[in-house]
């Protein structure tokens, strides 16, 4: 596992896992993507860690991760989690089994990706009512009874009640004889309805993605395949700053040159 705040972060609303999720990728890329997909959130998926557990070198793994980013399965960036008590920036590597377009990643970064509608044959409330007879045989309900009582159970869930709490309220202290299970359950759901619980503090999530080439953060809308416009050959606007400041795109090269002793001390730029 990675340090807190780092590691794999699964994207939401993915399709169920199948044996054909990565068949559109090259064999090596598909094998690595399948391995990452099987890891839990928070797992260390850095190049160094992957090289320790997979039969590939760091260079090959770095190339594969970049190709997974181009294919829409992976994005690297930062996420700011803000509450009323703290504002924390953490590094994230987002992974999606389902390949996503650049527009989807941009929307996810803004936090406005609509959830994929899931087709459900039965609601959570219906399932609880249908299983009621397994815990208390005297409260066995028919399918029409379950449909009728669904809204009442849903109201319990909306107020923060759990399945265990609802089951306990319906099955504890039953009388010796129950002539109408549906009427009895309806009455208990009404009489024991809990008060609405205080909603937890809503977290505001801010995210930014970084370019796979220069590692500089950029606008999600400008990213194409995880690469910023400057690295795709588009003219970049020179950043404003004090005279002699090193442009963002040249920071790494400049630092490498300084460390290698290629730049005389008198010519070095300090900020």
C-alpha positions as CSV (number, residue, x, y, z in Angstrom):
1,X,0.0,0.0,0.0
2,X,1.1,3.6,-0.7
3,X,1.4,6.3,1.9
4,X,-1.9,7.9,2.9
5,X,-3.0,10.3,0.2
6,X,-1.1,8.4,-2.6
7,X,-1.7,5.3,-4.7
8,X,-4.5,4.0,-6.9
9,X,-7.8,5.8,-6.9
10,X,-10.7,4.1,-8.8
11,X,-12.9,6.3,-11.0
12,X,-16.6,6.0,-10.4
13,X,-19.4,4.4,-12.5
14,X,-17.3,1.7,-14.2
15,X,-18.8,-1.3,-16.0
16,X,-18.7,-4.7,-14.2
17,X,-15.3,-6.5,-14.6
18,X,-15.2,-9.0,-17.5
19,X,-12.4,-11.0,-19.3
20,X,-12.5,-8.6,-22.3
21,X,-11.9,-5.2,-20.6
22,X,-8.4,-4.6,-22.0
23,X,-8.4,-6.7,-25.2
24,X,-8.0,-3.5,-27.2
25,X,-4.6,-2.8,-25.7
26,X,-1.2,-4.3,-26.6
27,X,-0.6,-7.6,-24.7
28,X,1.9,-6.1,-22.2
29,X,-0.3,-3.1,-21.6
30,X,-3.3,-5.3,-21.1
31,X,-1.5,-7.5,-18.6
32,X,-0.4,-4.5,-16.6
33,X,-3.8,-2.9,-16.7
34,X,-5.4,-6.1,-15.5
35,X,-3.0,-6.3,-12.6
36,X,-3.7,-2.6,-11.6
37,X,-7.4,-3.1,-12.0
38,X,-7.3,-6.0,-9.5
39,X,-5.6,-3.8,-6.8
40,X,-7.6,-2.1,-4.1
41,X,-7.7,1.7,-3.7
42,X,-4.6,3.1,-2.1
43,X,-2.3,0.4,-3.5
44,X,1.1,1.6,-4.6
45,X,1.2,1.6,-8.4
46,X,4.4,3.7,-8.8
47,X,6.8,2.5,-11.5
48,X,9.3,1.3,-8.8
49,X,6.8,-0.7,-6.9
50,X,5.3,-2.3,-10.1
51,X,8.8,-3.3,-11.2
52,X,9.2,-5.3,-8.0
53,X,6.2,-7.4,-8.6
54,X,5.9,-7.6,-12.4
55,X,8.3,-9.1,-14.9
56,X,9.0,-5.7,-16.6
57,X,11.6,-3.0,-16.1
58,X,10.9,0.5,-15.0
59,X,11.3,1.9,-18.5
60,X,8.8,-0.5,-20.0
61,X,6.3,0.1,-17.2
62,X,6.6,3.9,-17.6
63,X,5.9,3.5,-21.3
64,X,2.8,1.3,-20.6
65,X,1.4,3.7,-18.0
66,X,1.7,6.5,-20.5
67,X,-0.1,4.4,-23.1
68,X,-2.8,3.6,-20.6
69,X,-3.2,7.3,-20.1
70,X,-3.5,7.9,-23.8
71,X,-6.1,5.1,-24.0
72,X,-8.3,6.7,-21.3
73,X,-7.7,4.3,-18.5
74,X,-5.4,6.4,-16.3
75,X,-4.8,10.0,-15.2
76,X,-2.3,11.4,-12.8
77,X,-3.0,14.6,-10.8
78,X,-3.7,16.2,-7.4
79,X,-6.8,16.4,-5.4
80,X,-7.7,18.9,-2.8
81,X,-10.0,17.7,-0.1
82,X,-11.5,20.6,1.8
83,X,-13.7,20.4,4.9
84,X,-14.6,23.0,7.6
85,X,-11.5,22.0,9.5
86,X,-8.7,21.4,6.9
87,X,-7.6,21.9,3.4
88,X,-5.3,19.1,2.2
89,X,-3.7,18.5,-1.3
90,X,-3.0,14.8,-2.0
91,X,-1.4,13.1,-5.0
92,X,-3.7,10.8,-6.9
93,X,-3.4,8.3,-9.7
94,X,-6.9,7.7,-11.1
95,X,-7.6,4.4,-12.8
96,X,-10.7,3.4,-14.8
97,X,-11.4,-0.1,-16.1
98,X,-13.8,1.6,-18.5
99,X,-11.9,3.7,-21.1
100,X,-12.9,7.4,-20.8
101,X,-12.8,10.2,-23.3
102,X,-10.9,13.4,-22.5
103,X,-14.2,15.2,-22.0
104,X,-15.2,12.7,-19.3
105,X,-11.9,13.2,-17.4
106,X,-12.2,16.9,-17.6
107,X,-15.8,16.7,-16.2
108,X,-14.6,14.4,-13.5
109,X,-11.9,16.8,-12.5
110,X,-14.5,19.5,-12.2
111,X,-16.6,17.2,-10.1
112,X,-19.7,17.3,-12.3
113,X,-19.7,13.8,-13.9
114,X,-23.3,12.5,-13.8
115,X,-23.6,9.0,-12.3
116,X,-24.3,6.3,-14.8
117,X,-27.9,5.1,-14.3
118,X,-28.0,1.6,-13.0
119,X,-30.9,-0.6,-13.9
120,X,-32.2,-2.3,-10.7
121,X,-35.0,-4.8,-10.6
122,X,-35.6,-4.4,-6.9
123,X,-34.9,-1.6,-4.5
124,X,-33.1,-1.8,-1.2
125,X,-36.4,-1.4,0.6
126,X,-38.2,-4.1,-1.3
127,X,-35.3,-6.6,-0.7
128,X,-35.5,-5.9,3.1
129,X,-39.3,-6.4,3.2
130,X,-39.0,-9.6,1.1
131,X,-36.4,-11.0,3.5
132,X,-38.4,-10.1,6.6
133,X,-40.1,-13.5,6.8
134,X,-36.7,-15.2,7.1
135,X,-36.0,-13.4,10.4
136,X,-39.6,-13.5,11.6
137,X,-41.8,-16.1,9.8
138,X,-45.0,-14.5,11.2
139,X,-44.1,-11.3,9.2
140,X,-43.9,-13.0,5.8
141,X,-45.1,-10.6,3.2
142,X,-46.4,-11.1,-0.3
143,X,-45.0,-9.3,-3.3
144,X,-47.9,-6.8,-3.5
145,X,-47.4,-6.1,0.3
146,X,-43.7,-5.4,-0.3
147,X,-44.5,-3.0,-3.1
148,X,-47.1,-1.2,-1.0
149,X,-44.7,-0.8,2.0
150,X,-41.7,0.2,0.0
151,X,-42.1,4.0,0.4
152,X,-42.3,3.7,4.2
153,X,-39.1,1.7,4.4
154,X,-37.4,4.1,2.0
155,X,-38.3,7.0,4.3
156,X,-36.4,5.2,7.1
157,X,-33.3,4.9,4.8
158,X,-33.6,8.5,3.9
159,X,-33.4,9.4,7.6
160,X,-30.2,7.4,8.0
161,X,-31.5,4.1,9.4
162,X,-29.6,0.9,8.5
163,X,-31.0,-2.5,7.5
164,X,-30.2,-3.9,11.0
165,X,-32.0,-1.0,12.7
166,X,-35.1,-1.5,10.6
167,X,-35.1,-5.2,11.1
168,X,-34.8,-4.8,14.9
169,X,-37.7,-2.3,15.0
170,X,-40.0,-4.6,13.0
171,X,-39.1,-8.0,14.7
172,X,-38.5,-7.2,18.4
173,X,-41.3,-7.9,20.9
174,X,-43.8,-9.5,18.5
175,X,-47.2,-10.5,19.9
176,X,-48.2,-14.1,20.0
177,X,-50.5,-13.8,17.0
178,X,-50.4,-11.5,14.0
179,X,-53.5,-11.7,11.8
180,X,-52.3,-9.2,9.2
181,X,-48.5,-9.0,8.7
182,X,-48.8,-6.2,6.2
183,X,-50.9,-4.0,8.5
184,X,-48.7,-4.8,11.5
185,X,-45.5,-3.9,9.6
186,X,-47.1,-0.7,8.3
187,X,-48.1,0.3,11.8
188,X,-44.6,-0.3,13.2
189,X,-42.9,1.6,10.4
190,X,-45.1,4.6,11.2
191,X,-45.0,4.4,15.0
192,X,-41.2,3.8,15.3
193,X,-40.1,6.2,12.5
194,X,-36.8,7.8,13.7
195,X,-36.1,11.5,13.5
196,X,-34.1,12.8,10.6
197,X,-30.3,12.6,11.3
198,X,-28.0,15.5,10.9
199,X,-26.3,15.3,7.6
200,X,-22.5,15.0,7.6
201,X,-20.3,17.9,6.6
202,X,-20.2,17.9,2.8
203,X,-16.7,17.6,1.4
204,X,-15.6,19.9,-1.4
205,X,-13.2,18.1,-3.8
206,X,-11.0,20.1,-6.1
207,X,-8.8,18.2,-8.6
208,X,-6.2,19.0,-11.2
209,X,-4.5,16.7,-13.7
210,X,-0.9,16.8,-14.8
211,X,0.7,16.2,-18.2
212,X,2.3,12.8,-18.7
213,X,5.2,14.5,-20.6
214,X,6.2,17.5,-18.5
215,X,4.3,16.6,-15.3
216,X,3.1,20.2,-15.1
217,X,-0.5,20.8,-13.9
218,X,-2.8,22.1,-16.5
219,X,-6.4,22.8,-17.4
220,X,-8.4,19.5,-17.8
221,X,-10.1,20.9,-20.9
222,X,-6.7,21.4,-22.6
223,X,-5.6,17.8,-21.9
224,X,-5.8,15.4,-24.8
225,X,-4.8,11.8,-24.0
226,X,-3.3,13.1,-20.8
227,X,-0.9,15.5,-22.7
228,X,-1.1,19.3,-22.4
229,X,-1.2,21.6,-25.4
230,X,2.4,22.8,-25.0
231,X,3.7,19.2,-25.2
232,X,1.5,18.5,-28.2
233,X,3.3,21.3,-30.1
234,X,0.9,24.1,-29.5
235,X,2.5,27.5,-28.8
236,X,2.6,28.1,-25.1
237,X,2.1,31.5,-23.5
238,X,5.2,32.5,-21.5
239,X,4.3,32.7,-17.8
240,X,4.6,36.1,-16.1
241,X,7.1,36.4,-13.3
242,X,10.2,38.2,-12.2
243,X,13.1,38.8,-14.6
244,X,15.3,35.8,-15.0
245,X,12.8,33.3,-13.7
246,X,13.0,29.9,-15.3
247,X,9.8,28.9,-17.3
248,X,7.8,26.0,-15.9
249,X,8.7,23.8,-18.9
250,X,12.4,24.3,-18.3
251,X,12.6,23.8,-14.6
252,X,13.6,20.1,-14.7
253,X,16.2,20.6,-17.4
254,X,17.7,23.6,-15.6
255,X,17.9,21.7,-12.3
256,X,19.6,18.7,-14.0
257,X,22.1,21.0,-15.6
258,X,22.9,22.7,-12.3
259,X,23.4,19.4,-10.6
260,X,25.7,18.2,-13.4
261,X,27.8,21.3,-13.0
262,X,27.1,22.4,-16.5
263,X,25.9,25.9,-15.5
264,X,28.5,28.2,-13.9
265,X,27.5,29.3,-10.4
266,X,27.5,33.0,-11.6
267,X,24.9,32.1,-14.3
268,X,22.6,30.1,-12.1
269,X,19.1,31.5,-11.5
270,X,17.7,31.7,-8.0
271,X,14.1,32.3,-7.0
